[in-house]
Amino acid sequence: MRRLVMMSCVFLTLSGGWLTVASEFLEVERSTMVAVLHIWAGFFFLVIFPMYSLDHIKAHAYRLRSWSWVAASGIVQLVAGIGLILSGVLLWLYGVETLSLSREVHILLTVVLAGSLLTHFRAQK
């Protein structure tokens, strides 16, 4: 399950980055195929992230009683993941053009999630 979550995070980050860079900086039309794959991977993330995070929290509950970088980055991951799910659903329902704030929040939370994943795995356990 961990590998599925990690692969979906990497794919969503790369495909979302491509969609953002292509439309904002390269002034190229966004690829419909990449957008559809990003949406479907987002639905997959919507299902597996809550299941994995709850299972992971239950398995490592004893570590959460004391402060550590691993616990802090895990909490940041949880909040960023929930925010990505909520902002992603809003973007899917209403479109990127109508909700620019939700789009910016989605991009920011993607960077936060990627950074907290790196911190989580680099921190001493």
Sequence and secondary structure as in RCSB ss.txt:
>XXXX:A:sequence
MRRLVMMSCVFLTLSGGWLTVASEFLEVERSTMVAVLHIWAGFFFLVIFPMYSLDHIKAHAYRLRSWSWVAASGI
VQLVAGIGLILSGVLLWLYGVETLSLSREVHILLTVVLAGSLLTHFRAQK
>XXXX:A:secstr
 HHHHHHHHHHHHHHHHHHHHHHHTS     HHHHHHHHHHHHHHHHHHHHHHHHHHHHTGGGGGS  HHHHHHH
HHHHHHHHHHHHHHHHHHH TTT HHHHHHHHHHHHHHHHHHHHHHHS  
